[in-house]
Amino acid sequence: MEKQLKAQIVEELTGKFKESGYFYIMDAGGLTVEQTNGFRRKCFEGGVEYKVYKNTLIQKALENAEIPTDELSAALKGFSGVMFTNEEQASVPAKIVKEFRTKHDKPILKAACIGPDVFIGDENLSPLSSLKSKAELIGEVIGLLQSPAKNVISALTSGGNKLSGILQTLSERAE
């Protein structure tokens, strides 16, 4: 590969790492061409970008993007593909991989960077697939905050009917 082309790829990767901040490094080595194309198709359908790069280019791009590479360096061995996503879809790549692995042995999660957090190893695939998006978390918090108010209003409404019935009965007795 020419030096100029390598520099261009590193520059492109650096931009993606800076822009996204959410990426997965996968090992899809050993998949057939048909399986690889199927995996790429699933990624495309899920709105996730997947590309294979040389480890040295990934390492340089991570350094240029000022992403701590101490933990990630260990994952950059052998075949490496990078899945890029965003904050709203942080768990989508893990879900795609999990679904794909119901029929195939690979790809294997080498590392994932979800914002400031780094996850190393395939054992993190299940927890990453259960991550909730920012919108889902906000919805849950709003639901939790509304719940006590709804309970109070419900109690007052149902209690109001009982109370008026009791008052009416007492007033009829007094007469």
C-alpha positions in Angstrom: 0.0 0.0 0.0 1.4 3.4 -0.9 2.3 5.8 1.8 -0.1 8.5 0.5 -3.0 6.0 0.5 -2.1 4.9 4.1 -2.1 8.6 5.2 -5.4 9.2 3.6 -7.0 6.1 5.3 -5.5 7.1 8.7 -6.9 10.7 8.2 -10.4 9.3 7.3 -10.3 6.9 10.3 -9.2 9.6 12.6 -12.2 11.7 11.6 -14.6 8.8 12.1 -13.1 8.1 15.6 -13.4 11.7 16.6 -16.9 12.2 15.1 -18.4 9.0 16.4 -16.7 8.1 19.7 -18.7 4.9 19.6 -17.1 2.0 17.8 -16.6 -1.8 18.0 -13.4 -3.6 16.9 -14.4 -7.1 15.6 -12.6 -10.2 14.4 -14.5 -11.6 11.4 -11.6 -13.6 10.1 -12.5 -17.0 8.8 -15.9 -16.1 7.5 -16.6 -17.0 3.9 -17.1 -14.3 1.3 -20.9 -15.0 1.4 -21.0 -14.8 5.2 -19.0 -11.6 5.2 -21.3 -10.0 2.7 -24.3 -11.1 4.8 -22.7 -9.5 7.9 -22.0 -6.3 6.0 -25.6 -6.3 4.7 -26.9 -6.7 8.3 -24.7 -3.8 9.4 -25.9 -1.6 6.5 -29.6 -2.4 7.3 -28.9 -1.5 11.0 -27.4 1.8 10.1 -23.9 0.7 11.2 -20.8 1.2 9.1 -18.4 -1.8 9.0 -15.0 -1.8 7.4 -11.8 -3.8 7.7 -8.5 -2.0 8.2 -4.9 -2.9 9.0 -4.2 -2.8 12.7 -1.3 -0.4 12.3 -3.7 2.1 10.6 -6.3 1.7 13.3 -3.6 2.3 15.9 -2.3 5.5 14.3 -5.9 6.8 13.8 -6.7 6.1 17.5 -3.6 8.0 18.5 -4.4 10.9 16.2 -8.0 11.0 17.6 -6.4 11.2 21.1 -8.3 8.1 22.2 -6.3 6.2 24.9 -4.9 3.2 23.2 -3.3 1.3 26.1 -6.2 -1.1 26.5 -7.2 -1.1 22.8 -3.6 -2.0 21.6 -4.0 -5.5 23.0 -7.1 -6.0 20.8 -5.3 -5.0 17.6 -3.9 -8.3 16.7 -4.9 -10.5 13.7 -7.9 -9.6 11.5 -9.7 -6.4 12.6 -12.8 -4.8 11.3 -14.3 -1.6 12.8 -18.1 -1.0 13.3 -19.0 2.7 13.7 -22.2 3.8 15.4 -23.4 6.8 17.3 -24.7 7.6 20.8 -28.3 6.9 20.0 -27.5 3.5 18.5 -24.6 2.4 20.9 -26.0 -1.1 21.3 -27.0 -1.8 17.7 -23.7 -3.2 16.6 -23.7 -5.7 19.5 -27.3 -6.7 18.7 -26.3 -7.2 15.0 -23.3 -9.4 16.0 -25.4 -11.4 18.5 -28.1 -12.1 15.9 -25.5 -13.0 13.3 -23.8 -15.4 15.7 -26.9 -17.4 16.1 -25.9 -19.0 12.7 -22.1 -18.4 12.6 -19.2 -18.6 15.0 -17.9 -15.1 14.2 -17.5 -12.2 14.3 -15.9 -12.0 17.8 -15.8 -8.8 19.8 -12.2 -7.7 20.4 -12.9 -4.3 21.9 -15.6 -1.6 22.1 -15.4 2.0 22.9 -18.7 3.5 24.1 -18.0 7.1 24.8 -15.3 7.2 27.5 -15.7 3.6 28.4 -13.6 0.8 26.9 -14.7 -2.9 26.9 -12.2 -5.6 26.0 -13.2 -9.1 25.1 -16.1 -11.1 23.7 -17.7 -11.6 27.1 -18.8 -8.0 27.0 -21.1 -8.6 24.0 -24.2 -9.4 26.0 -24.0 -6.4 28.3 -23.3 -4.1 25.4 -26.3 -5.5 23.5 -28.6 -4.6 26.4 -27.4 -1.0 26.7 -30.3 1.5 26.4 -30.2 4.6 24.2 -30.3 8.1 25.7 -33.9 8.5 24.5 -34.9 5.2 26.2 -33.3 6.2 29.5 -34.9 9.6 29.4 -38.3 8.0 28.7 -37.8 5.7 31.7 -36.9 8.5 34.0 -39.9 10.6 32.9 -42.1 7.5 33.5 -40.7 7.0 37.0 -41.2 10.7 37.8 -44.8 10.7 36.6 -45.7 7.5 38.4 -46.1 9.0 41.9 -48.1 11.9 40.6 -50.4 9.6 38.7 -50.9 7.5 41.9 -51.8 10.5 44.0 -54.3 11.8 41.4 -55.8 8.4 41.1 -56.2 8.0 44.9 -57.7 11.5 45.2 -60.1 10.8 42.3 -61.3 7.4 43.6 -61.3 8.7 47.2 -63.4 11.7 46.2 -66.2 9.5 45.1 -66.1 7.5 48.3 -65.9 10.6 50.4 -68.9 12.3 48.7 -70.9 9.1 49.1 -70.1 8.9 52.8 -71.0 12.6 53.3 -74.2 12.2 51.4 -75.2 9.1 53.6 -74.3 11.0 56.8 -76.3 14.0 55.8 -79.4 11.9 54.9 -79.1 10.1 58.3 -79.0 13.3 60.2 -82.3 14.4 58.8 
